[in-house]
Amino acid sequence: MAHFAQLDANNVVTEVIVINNEVIEDLPFPQSEPLGVAFCQSLYGADTVWKQTSYNNSFRKQYAGIGYEYLSQSDVFVCSKPADHPSWVLNSNYDWAPPIPRPTDSVYVWDEPSVSWSLVPKPYPSWVMSDDCKTWLPPTPRPNDGNAYAWDEPTKSWVLVSELASGEFAP
């Protein structure tokens, strides 16, 4: 199956459709694109604008979603800028990134009002930073058996939390 994204006047994706490979004569991209565009225009109107997009991200950076923008000068689709991060910019890989690189010496979260990284306090002295510097991790994983657990720093272990009749949890 081939995927085609319809663009509005601002090169923003408004729709993505799937067409049968027979329509594009099983040709690879980019030879398939003119056939697919002609087919889409026969369905939606000759004045509509279409670009082929790759479901497995093998061309044009990534699969186009509704609201994505097509950058014609770079021939890529980019996702929408995060609404909660207006200071972020497109990097050389066409990904939205903060204007200041994330520090790697601890765990930080982006603080948009100050346009900077804010330190996330370590919840317990025994916890360690994840490899990607995005979260604090306990020295032992929390059991995943359906029960509720709380971290006990003195024993550096997870302690089962008993459910009370009222539905509240207590250690």
N, C-alpha and C positions, 0 to 999 in steps of 0.2 A: 504494500500500500504506500502511496505517496501522500504527503501532507503539504497543504498550501495555506498560507496566511494572507488574509485580505488586509490591505493597509488603507488608512484614511488619508486625508490631505496632509496630515502632519507625520506620516509614516508610522502611525501607531496601529498595532494589530487590533482589528475589530472582530475577526472571526478566523477560525482555523478549521479546514475541512480535510477529509480523507477521500482520495480518489483511487480507483482501481489501477493497478499497474498496467493493465491492458491499454488504458487511456494514454499512458506515457510510453507505450510500446516497450515496456521493461527496460528502457534506457537508463543509464546511470546519470546522476547529477554531474554536470550542468546541462547535458543534452536533453534531459527530461523536462526541464523547466518550461521552455516555450510551448511544448505540447500541453502541459498541465495548465499553464496560464490561459491558453486559448480555450481549453475546456471550461475552466472556471468562469471566464468572461462570457462564454456561451450560455452559462446558467445564470449568472448574476449581472450581466451587462458589460458591454464593450468598454465602458468608461471606468470599470473597476480595476484596481491595482492589486496584483498578487505576486508573492514571492514563495518559492519552495522552501520548506523548513525540514530539518532532519530530526526525526523522532529519537534517534540515538546520538544526536549532537555531532555528527560526522562532518557537517559543514555549517557555516554561518553561526559559529560559536555555540549556540544552544537552540533547543526546540522553542519555537515562538509560542507564547501564550497570549491570551487576550490582555491588552494593556501594555505589552512589550513594545519597544520601539525598534524600528529597523534603521540602522545607520548606513546610509547608502555609500558614503565615502569609504567605509571600512567593510561593507558587505557582511554585517553581523546583526543579530538580534540581541538586544539587551533587555533585561528585566526592568521593571519600573523602579525608579529611585525609591528607597525606603522612606515612607512619609514621615516617620519619626526621626529621620536622620538627614535633614535638609543640607547639612554641611558636607556630606559625603560626596566624593567625586569618582568618576570612572577612572580606573587604573589602566595600565597598559594591556591587561587581559580582558578589558571590558567588563569588569566586575565593580560594583559599588564598594568603595573603601573609605575609611575615615581619612581625614586630611593629615592626621598624625598617626604613625604606626603604633600598634599595641605594644606596650612594654612587655618584656618576657621574663621579668624577675619575680612576678607574682600574678595574682588573678585580678583582672581589671574589667570594668564594664564601661561602655561609651556613655558619656554625659553630654548630651546635646546642648543644654543651656550654656555650659562653660566651654564647649567645643574641646573637650579633653577626656582623658581616661581617668576613671575613679577607681581607687583601690577597693577591692572586695575583701573585707576582713576575714581572716582565717577563722572558721567556726570553732575549731578545737586545735590545741597545740600539736596533736598527733597526726592531723590530716595533712595531705600532701597535694601539691599542684598537679593537675592533669597534664599530660604531654602537650596538649594544645594550648595550655595556659588559660583555659576558659572556665575552669571550675575547680573547687576543692574536693578532694576525694578522701574517704576514710581509709585507714590502712588495711581494713578488711571489708569486702563488699557486704552490703545489707542483705540478709537472707531474703529470698524471693519465694516464700512458701505460703503467701496469702495472709500471714499474721502481721500485726503492727509491732514495729521495733523502734526503740529510741537509743541514741548513742550514749554510752557511759564512758566518759573520758578516763576516770580512775582505773578502770579495768581494760580500757581500750578495746571495747567489744560492744556488740549490739545486745540489748536487753529486751526481752519480750514484754510488750505492754498489754496488760489485761483490760478487757473491755468491761466497763461497769454497766449496771442495769439501765442507767439513764442514757446510755449511748455515748458517754464521754470516755475519754481514755485517760488512764492514770498509770504511773510507773509501778 
